[in-house]
Amino acid sequence: MTNTSTSLLLAAALAAASAASPAMAQSMSPAPVVAAGNSVLTVSADGRSTRVPDLAVFSAGVTTQAKTASAALSQNAEQMNAVITALKASGIAERDIQTSNLSVNPVYGQPRADANGNVSGDPVIIGYQATNQVEVKQRKIGNYGKTIDTLVNAGANQVSGPSFQLDNPDVASDEARIEAMKKARARAELYAKAAGLSVKRILTISESGGYAPQPMVMYARAEAMMAKAPSPVAAGEVQVGANVTVTFELGQ
């Protein structure tokens, strides 16, 4: 390569680097500039909003046991099909039924011990246990207790839940954010007044937390749910929260 070609390549590279530098500089967010003599105050505040839940999420399933894995699975499939059919018959849409667990595990017998109580030998498999569970969204909360009773009668022997939730928490979340910002502003005004200053402007806002569904609160097996009366359900309220951290500029 000639010296002339090398010079041209170097010049092109320098020109490209010079052109890229402004773009790189523009992508960086400079720290807020505070007027001389002013102070910075950072406060955090929480906001809350409550709603009556419109969604109950629960888990229902079947556990079966047999001498072989295939027999356990076969029995399980028969009972689980009846459970899913019962779910649909009770008004649960197919899109609101989702398999959450399907497993087969060996069942071990008690270890053998000699006259002196010494255990010897490997654990012996005496059968297999198959489990199939689905996560269900009950959109008509008033029907939840009736749905659970129907499932148990259809053969479900494992039920956990419900977790009461909001199908669309956005509006409640925004209310919580507004309340959090009002609290942050009021707190900043309080501190500024105590210091003989005033709030000039907001420099930064950051958010943490947010809506999180409640965990499932109940676990029951079929034997405990065979009451003649429909299972009582109290949905209560769910709370949506927001946390903001706000940096203010204070001055005279």
C-alpha positions as CSV (number, residue, x, y, z in Angstrom):
1,M,0.0,0.0,0.0
2,T,1.4,3.4,-0.9
3,N,1.9,6.3,1.5
4,T,-0.8,8.2,-0.3
5,S,-3.3,5.4,0.2
6,T,-2.4,5.1,3.9
7,S,-2.9,8.8,4.4
8,L,-6.3,8.7,2.8
9,L,-7.4,5.8,5.0
10,L,-6.2,7.6,8.2
11,A,-8.0,10.7,7.1
12,A,-11.2,8.8,6.5
13,A,-11.0,7.1,9.9
14,L,-10.4,10.4,11.7
15,A,-13.4,12.0,9.9
16,A,-15.6,9.1,10.8
17,A,-14.6,9.3,14.5
18,S,-15.2,13.1,14.5
19,A,-18.6,12.6,13.0
20,A,-19.5,9.9,15.6
21,S,-18.4,11.9,18.6
22,P,-21.3,14.4,18.7
23,A,-23.8,11.6,18.4
24,M,-22.1,9.8,21.3
25,A,-22.1,12.9,23.4
26,Q,-25.8,13.5,22.7
27,S,-26.7,10.0,23.9
28,M,-25.3,10.8,27.4
29,S,-27.7,12.4,29.9
30,P,-25.9,15.1,31.7
31,A,-26.5,15.6,35.4
32,P,-29.0,18.4,36.2
33,V,-27.3,21.7,36.8
34,V,-28.2,23.4,40.1
35,A,-28.0,27.2,40.4
36,A,-25.2,28.6,42.5
37,G,-26.2,28.7,46.2
38,N,-29.1,26.3,45.8
39,S,-29.4,22.9,47.5
40,V,-30.5,19.5,46.5
41,L,-33.1,17.4,48.4
42,T,-34.0,13.7,47.6
43,V,-37.1,12.2,49.2
44,S,-38.9,8.9,48.7
45,A,-42.7,8.4,49.1
46,D,-45.2,5.6,48.8
47,G,-48.7,5.7,47.2
48,R,-51.5,3.3,47.6
49,S,-54.8,2.5,45.8
50,T,-57.3,-0.1,46.7
51,R,-59.8,-2.0,44.5
52,V,-62.3,-4.8,44.8
53,P,-60.6,-7.7,42.9
54,D,-62.1,-9.0,39.7
55,L,-60.0,-12.1,39.2
56,A,-59.3,-15.2,41.4
57,V,-56.4,-17.3,40.3
58,F,-56.1,-20.8,41.8
59,S,-54.5,-24.1,41.1
60,A,-56.4,-27.4,40.8
61,G,-55.1,-30.9,40.1
62,V,-55.1,-34.6,40.6
63,T,-52.5,-36.8,42.3
64,T,-52.7,-40.6,41.7
65,Q,-50.6,-43.5,42.8
66,A,-50.1,-47.0,41.2
67,K,-47.5,-49.7,41.1
68,T,-46.2,-48.6,37.7
69,A,-45.6,-45.2,36.2
70,S,-47.8,-45.9,33.2
71,A,-50.7,-47.0,35.4
72,A,-50.3,-43.9,37.6
73,L,-50.3,-41.7,34.5
74,S,-53.3,-43.5,33.0
75,Q,-55.4,-43.1,36.1
76,N,-54.3,-39.5,36.5
77,A,-55.2,-38.6,32.9
78,E,-58.7,-40.1,33.3
79,Q,-59.4,-38.1,36.4
80,M,-57.7,-34.9,35.1
81,N,-59.8,-35.0,31.9
82,A,-62.9,-35.1,34.1
83,V,-61.6,-32.1,36.1
84,I,-61.0,-30.0,33.0
85,T,-64.4,-30.9,31.6
86,A,-65.9,-29.8,34.9
87,L,-64.0,-26.5,34.8
88,K,-65.3,-25.7,31.3
89,A,-68.8,-26.8,32.3
90,S,-68.7,-24.3,35.2
91,G,-68.0,-21.4,32.8
92,I,-64.2,-21.2,32.8
93,A,-62.9,-20.4,29.3
94,E,-60.3,-22.6,27.8
95,R,-57.8,-19.7,27.6
96,D,-58.1,-19.4,31.4
97,I,-56.9,-23.0,32.0
98,Q,-53.1,-23.6,31.8
99,T,-51.1,-26.7,32.8
100,S,-48.7,-25.7,35.5
101,N,-47.3,-29.0,36.6
102,L,-47.1,-32.5,35.2
103,S,-44.8,-35.0,36.9
104,V,-44.2,-38.6,37.8
105,N,-42.1,-39.6,40.8
106,P,-41.2,-42.9,42.4
107,V,-42.7,-43.8,45.8
108,Y,-40.2,-45.5,48.2
109,G,-41.0,-47.9,50.9
110,Q,-39.7,-47.8,54.5
111,P,-36.1,-49.0,54.8
112,R,-35.6,-52.4,56.2
113,A,-33.9,-52.8,59.6
114,D,-32.5,-55.8,61.3
115,A,-33.1,-56.8,64.9
116,N,-30.5,-54.3,66.1
117,G,-32.1,-51.4,64.2
118,N,-29.4,-51.2,61.5
119,V,-30.7,-50.2,58.1
120,S,-29.2,-51.9,55.1
121,G,-29.8,-52.0,51.4
122,D,-31.0,-49.4,49.0
123,P,-34.5,-47.8,49.2
124,V,-37.1,-49.9,47.4
125,I,-39.6,-48.4,45.0
126,I,-43.0,-49.6,45.8
127,G,-45.0,-47.5,43.3
128,Y,-45.2,-44.3,41.3
129,Q,-47.1,-41.0,41.9
130,A,-48.4,-38.9,39.0
131,T,-49.4,-35.3,39.5
132,N,-51.1,-33.0,37.0
133,Q,-52.1,-29.4,38.0
134,V,-53.6,-26.5,36.1
135,E,-53.6,-22.8,36.9
136,V,-57.1,-21.4,36.6
137,K,-58.4,-17.8,36.2
138,Q,-61.9,-17.4,37.7
139,R,-63.3,-14.2,36.3
140,K,-66.6,-14.4,38.0
141,I,-65.4,-14.4,41.6
142,G,-68.9,-15.0,43.0
143,N,-68.8,-18.4,41.4
144,Y,-65.4,-19.4,42.9
145,G,-66.7,-21.5,45.8
146,K,-69.2,-23.3,43.6
147,T,-66.4,-24.0,41.1
148,I,-64.1,-25.5,43.7
149,D,-66.9,-27.8,44.9
150,T,-67.6,-28.9,41.4
151,L,-63.9,-29.7,40.9
152,V,-63.7,-31.8,44.0
153,N,-66.8,-33.8,43.0
154,A,-65.2,-34.3,39.6
155,G,-62.1,-35.9,41.1
156,A,-59.7,-33.0,41.9
157,N,-57.8,-33.9,45.1
158,Q,-55.5,-30.9,45.2
159,V,-56.6,-27.3,45.2
160,S,-54.6,-24.2,46.2
161,G,-55.6,-20.6,46.2
162,P,-57.1,-18.2,45.5
163,S,-54.9,-15.3,44.7
164,F,-57.2,-12.3,44.3
165,Q,-56.0,-10.0,41.6
166,L,-56.9,-7.2,39.2
167,D,-57.3,-8.1,35.6
168,N,-56.2,-4.6,34.6
169,P,-54.3,-2.9,37.4
170,D,-53.1,0.1,35.2
171,V,-55.7,2.7,36.5
172,A,-55.1,1.7,40.1
173,S,-51.3,1.9,39.6
174,D,-51.6,5.4,38.2
175,E,-53.6,6.5,41.2
176,A,-50.9,5.1,43.5
177,R,-48.2,7.0,41.5
178,I,-50.1,10.3,41.7
179,E,-50.5,9.9,45.5
180,A,-46.8,9.0,45.8
181,M,-45.8,12.2,43.9
182,K,-48.1,14.4,46.0
183,K,-46.6,13.0,49.2
184,A,-43.1,13.5,47.8
185,R,-43.9,17.1,46.9
186,A,-45.5,17.8,50.3
187,R,-42.5,16.3,52.1
188,A,-40.1,18.4,50.1
189,E,-42.2,21.6,50.8
190,L,-42.0,20.7,54.5
191,Y,-38.2,20.3,54.6
192,A,-37.7,23.4,52.5
193,K,-39.9,25.5,54.8
194,A,-38.1,24.2,57.8
195,A,-34.8,25.2,56.2
196,G,-36.0,28.6,55.2
197,L,-36.0,27.7,51.5
198,S,-38.5,27.0,48.8
199,V,-38.8,24.2,46.2
200,K,-37.7,25.5,42.9
201,R,-38.1,22.5,40.6
202,I,-37.9,18.8,40.2
203,L,-34.5,17.5,39.0
204,T,-35.1,13.7,38.8
205,I,-37.9,11.1,39.3
206,S,-37.4,7.4,39.6
207,E,-40.0,4.7,40.4
208,S,-39.7,1.3,42.1
209,G,-42.1,-1.4,43.2
210,G,-45.4,-1.6,41.4
211,Y,-48.4,-4.0,41.2
212,A,-47.7,-7.5,42.4
213,P,-50.5,-10.1,42.7
214,Q,-51.2,-11.5,46.1
215,P,-49.8,-15.0,46.8
216,M,-52.2,-17.9,47.1
217,V,-53.5,-18.0,50.6
218,M,-55.1,-21.4,51.0
219,Y,-54.2,-25.0,50.4
220,A,-56.7,-27.9,50.8
221,R,-57.1,-31.5,49.8
222,A,-60.4,-33.0,48.7
223,E,-61.1,-34.7,52.0
224,A,-61.3,-31.3,53.7
225,M,-63.6,-29.7,51.1
226,M,-66.5,-32.2,50.8
227,A,-68.9,-30.0,52.7
228,K,-72.5,-30.0,51.6
229,A,-72.8,-26.2,51.6
230,P,-70.9,-24.2,48.9
231,S,-67.4,-23.1,50.0
232,P,-67.6,-19.5,51.3
233,V,-65.4,-17.0,49.6
234,A,-64.6,-13.4,50.8
235,A,-62.7,-11.4,48.1
236,G,-62.1,-8.3,50.2
237,E,-59.9,-5.7,48.6
238,V,-56.5,-5.7,46.9
239,Q,-54.0,-2.9,47.3
240,V,-51.8,-1.5,44.6
241,G,-48.7,0.4,45.5
242,A,-46.1,2.7,44.0
243,N,-42.8,4.1,45.3
244,V,-41.1,7.2,43.9
245,T,-37.8,8.8,44.6
246,V,-37.7,12.5,43.7
247,T,-34.8,14.9,43.7
248,F,-35.8,18.6,44.2
249,E,-33.8,21.8,43.9
250,L,-34.2,24.1,46.8
251,G,-33.3,27.8,46.9
252,Q,-34.2,31.2,48.4
